[in-house]
Amino acid sequence: MKKSGAVENSAGGKLFNFRPVLFSAAFFALGIAFAYGRRYFGLSFWWLAAGIPAFVLALLFSAAKRKAAAVCAALALCFALGTLGFSAEISAFTEGSRYSGEYAVTGTVAEKKEYDKISVLLLENVTIGGTKEQGKINATLPASLSASVAVADKVTVFGKVETNTEAFDDYGFRAEEVSGRVRFQIDVSSLTVTGKSKNPFLAVRSRLVETLYAGMDEESAAVTCALLTGDTSGIESGLLENVRRGGIAHIFAVSGLHIGALYAFCLFLFRKTKLSACPRGIKFFLVAALLFFYGGVCGFSPSVVRACVMCIVLYAHMLIGVKSDLLESAGLAALLLLLVRPSFLFEVGFQLSFAACLSIGVLSRPLKRLSFKIFKVKEGPYLGERVKKSVASFVSVSLAAQLGTAPVLLDTFGYISLWSLLLNGVFVPLVGAVFAGLLAIAFVAAMLPLAAAPVLLYVPSVLWSAVLLVFHAFDFSLPAIQGWRFGRGAVLYYAALCAASDKINLSAKARGVSALLLAAGTVLAVVGINL
């Protein structure tokens, strides 16, 4: 096998293995963060001097000075592009037409969320008062008005329209509005359904949701809809909160677990069926097309795009016989997403997705070695050894992901569930095993008359009812780590994780000392912030 795209720099006195795409994405993200600080906090240009050590390191630990100079120039360009991209996105969001008054609005329902007495529709392809507008609109209306409305419906609504020109409020930057292009909001007083959208992604999603609710009890349908599309709006709030407190809400956010299961199913078909005779180019096209189509049905969320890009890159490497690199693949996915929507950087979903992925890439190998020692795993053909090896590997990957996401979870939601490792050990393998089959059954049912749905979906409905009994019977709100936040201490925390990994070319003793010092700094910073 050939070497990966990451340059293997463990020799020659280099401190770290330079990965061009990952570092480009990191500097692009730093540029976005700098533009954010400039716009909302008046950050001085003198802060750019903080980046000088990174360039000094690149010069000191590169054998070829010309190459180091080119690397510095490329990273500086990525930083500048990130700064300009975020500034341009915010300008596009805040500029343009502004409304404050009653108007007739037409649009296509892209999302529908239902609450006790109200519904919220996300409309795209919006026309306000006869004028075609760039951006989407959140329509709030009484639940009675939305009863007959479904995703992919074309609607005309009337009410008071306001423009979301503020990209900053008392609680911080509203990244979801900016990245989602939700430029307007309307309080609806009347609504009329005028037709159906021809958008294939919305049409498929609408039919899929309709089929699930026709073939399953309401709770099972809501959970299945969340698992297959990422839409949790139908799940009862108490149940959803208990799932979150259990630390496994990510199974309802379509991401690497789901896309990976679908990708594995595709590989199975190409290896075990007559499709194995297809040319490599056809195989690649089919896998990429299927993942892209499913990503569209799920709305191309950051976690979905990240997982799709990584699986497609992984498959391309596999077909041409090149060893893949998880960190480079994650860097490519992040760079593509941030090029399209720089504000994704501030979305919680983006942060959790990449924090988990990158921490697995950085920590899983050292944690796996440690877990092998703890579980006393030995190489051999015996079933017991294979089971111990699988358990140790899963624990190391799961723990790496939880360590990586801890600061984001605490700072955003205020707690980290101590049930997470146990419940993930049960539900992640379960979802991985049944996801592709459940998705296939749901799509087959959606292509048939609705009368066939209760028959095809009977077993999944019964199984979901049994599984959900766990969350109805037990309260997972405690124990948990809560009441703390990392704040700026997260920088030291992630530096400590990197120092503890095998990605820094130092002796084990030097890495251990560095990690301990950085961990001590993290503790002092976190305590100082929370006192």
MOUR-V16498 format. One record per run of one state. SS is the DSSP state (H for helix, E for strand, C for the rest). FROM is the first residue (numbers start at 1). TO is the last residue. If there is no record, write none. Layout:
[[SS & FROM & TO] [SS & FROM & TO]]
This chain:
[[C & 1 & 1] [E & 2 & 2] [C & 3 & 15] [E & 16 & 16] [C & 17 & 19] [H & 20 & 41] [C & 42 & 44] [H & 45 & 60] [C & 61 & 64] [H & 65 & 94] [C & 95 & 99] [E & 100 & 114] [C & 115 & 117] [E & 118 & 128] [C & 129 & 130] [E & 131 & 132] [C & 133 & 135] [E & 136 & 142] [C & 143 & 152] [E & 153 & 163] [C & 164 & 167] [E & 168 & 169] [C & 170 & 171] [E & 172 & 173] [C & 174 & 174] [H & 175 & 179] [C & 180 & 181] [E & 182 & 196] [C & 197 & 199] [H & 200 & 215] [C & 216 & 217] [H & 218 & 229] [C & 230 & 236] [H & 237 & 245] [C & 246 & 248] [H & 249 & 252] [C & 253 & 255] [H & 256 & 272] [C & 273 & 273] [H & 274 & 277] [C & 278 & 279] [H & 280 & 297] [C & 298 & 301] [H & 302 & 320] [C & 321 & 321] [E & 322 & 322] [C & 323 & 325] [H & 326 & 340] [C & 341 & 341] [H & 342 & 346] [C & 347 & 347] [H & 348 & 375] [C & 376 & 382] [H & 383 & 413] [C & 414 & 414] [E & 415 & 417] [C & 418 & 419] [H & 420 & 447] [C & 448 & 449] [H & 450 & 456] [C & 457 & 457] [H & 458 & 473] [C & 474 & 479] [E & 480 & 482] [C & 483 & 488] [H & 489 & 500] [C & 501 & 503] [E & 504 & 504] [C & 505 & 507] [H & 508 & 530] [C & 531 & 531]]
